[in-house]
Amino acid sequence: MNQGFKCAVVIGAAMVCGTAQAQAPANYPNKFVKFIVTYPPGGSSDVMARVIGQKLTEYWGQTVVVESKPGADGSIGMEYAARQPADGYTFVLGNFGPVIAKSLLTKVPYDWQKDFAPVSRITIAANILVVPTTLPVKNVKELVALAKRRPGELTYATSGPGSMSHFAGEMFKRLAGVDMITVPYKGNALSITDVMGGQITTMFSDAVPAMGALKTGKVRALAVTSEKRWPFTPELPTLAEEGIKGFSAVNWWGILFPAGVPRAIIDKVNADVVRALATPDVKARLGELGVDTITSTPEGFAQFIASEAARWGKLIKETNMRVN
């Protein structure tokens, strides 16, 4: 690890370390806590926050209020969270999109390394590669062969610029050596509807919409985007198994405080989140979203974010991705 990257990780741990000597109030929390969600109500992020927030409410005897601040692939909510008081009474559910935003967008009004204190990762999720059943392919190899026979003709939908479906599509194009047209949508529901109708030839969809579409018989699932087979769809091969070596595009979520929150509060929330995610009811409810639970130390989460930012920033540069 070079010195610059080490510094980025240290800074990214935000005042995970910088305020370590501060003590949490004995009765923390003694009022309601805001849990910021950077995407619209009803989506996966919103449901995750409500499930975890309800469990923390039980633990603390204080209400965890979920507050939605959607827009700009999570950047609006992240900026809002960064500007909140560093008193431990506001945290945010961040994910892949806002982390890579600095590389993808021309202007980002926050810096995760300076403005946030990571608490813990909470969930990960693979996407599912789906095609309409009217497309004459039954596996990834046949899809790649078709795309190579028809360069610039096949399309892939995204749930929005900078979404995991967008990045997975760009990675697929690069690693498979195919030329496909990107078609951005505002949300997964609209995009997969057009895949079902045959207007779009493929999509790397979130698990829940994909599984719902599969029940209609109008789409076919070809593979998952994780490095290993996904526990919720063990029958589906990975892209790597299907010949797309090095393919891995897994969405993730985690909790962050504004920078400057006392370390003792960070440690308490980390411990309670880890405890909540280990309970069978939380695991089951999150499993219904097609996501698996995963936890980390604050420092481990900071290191993970730094590695993800570097990894996806490289793809952005190589493919000249840009969202204005």
PyMOL commands that set and color helices and strands:
alter all, ss='L'
color gray80, all
select helices_A, chain A and resi 3-12+15-18+44-60+72-82+96-104+112-115+140-149+164-176+188-196+207-216+263-277+280-287+298-319
alter helices_A, ss='H'
color red, helices_A
select strands_A, chain A and resi 33-37+64-68+90-95+116-126+128-132+155-158+181-184+202-205+219-224+250-258+292-293
alter strands_A, ss='S'
color yellow, strands_A
deselect
rebuild
show_as cartoon
